[in-house]
């Protein structure tokens, strides 16, 4: 009887399987589906019995996909996501209306300086969309993309997993900021040695900005000193304005109204790109598609093109190559 019951609920089996695979936890999958953990375990066990394959292996408190499980996950996730977004897609087709929820993970700089000018017209146009923004580092945002917690993430990172597609959208330049009247502002040209003479105010070590600063100083074989760690560029700017040190930022955070000295550093530091992180094979809801179009009308086409290229690389067994940076338009 139970075998017949679960065959009639293949979608529930696959939803339980996909949630468990994404979250690497039966208990977290149960929370997402508003079921008990034993119910999730029973659904997955029945699916394994029906298919005659073991789908998960346990590694301590976490679960990992077996090779057979990974194959099923790749096949079933687009189906499950497509059914999950069916009401919104149906409404769009029938009534030309975009409804539902939109979940975005983004770094603080994007939330502060870019998204306000996008969300306002988007919300005015699509008034029935509930938007949830999560402020987190790019690395955490990418993990949320991979496990399905958000529709997409926006940020800047040095490492992109193979199952995630990164589409650069914005490009910003590195800038040294100082208090007004600082001695470095009198130099005709500021070099790495000049900067090293003063204490830096930087974001925490786990953030990509610190990692980039550390990498460049090491490339020039110059020692530097960090006087203060502080989270958030608005905080950094305030402490620099108060004369507590100097800092290296990207000009995404500079409006021109700050009481700061500015020195371009493009000669030493690379430009910083920010872009979209989307999981390969992700079935985007109408709400997500429309928002991405607001960010960049060409982004959806780039997403599909990059997906097709990655599929071709996989079939030909060609190592994945990161896409070239596409210069974006700076937004105030």
Secondary structure, DSSP 8 states (H G I E B T S, - for coil): -HHHHHHTTHHHHHHHHHHHHHHT-HHHHHHHHT--HHHHHHHHHHHHHHHTS--EEEETTEEEE-HHHHHHHHHHHHHHHHHHTHHHHHHHHHH----EEEEEEE-HHHHHHTTHHHHHHHHHH-TTEEEEEEE--HHHHHHHHHTTSSSEEEE--S---TTEEEEEEEEE-EEEEEETT-GGGG-SS--HHHHHTS-EEE--TTSHHHHHHHHHHHHTT----EEEE-SSHHHHHHHHHTTS-BEEEEGGG--S-SSEEEEE-TTTS--EEEEEEEETT----HHHHHHHHHH-TTHHHHHHHHHHHHHHHHHHT---------------
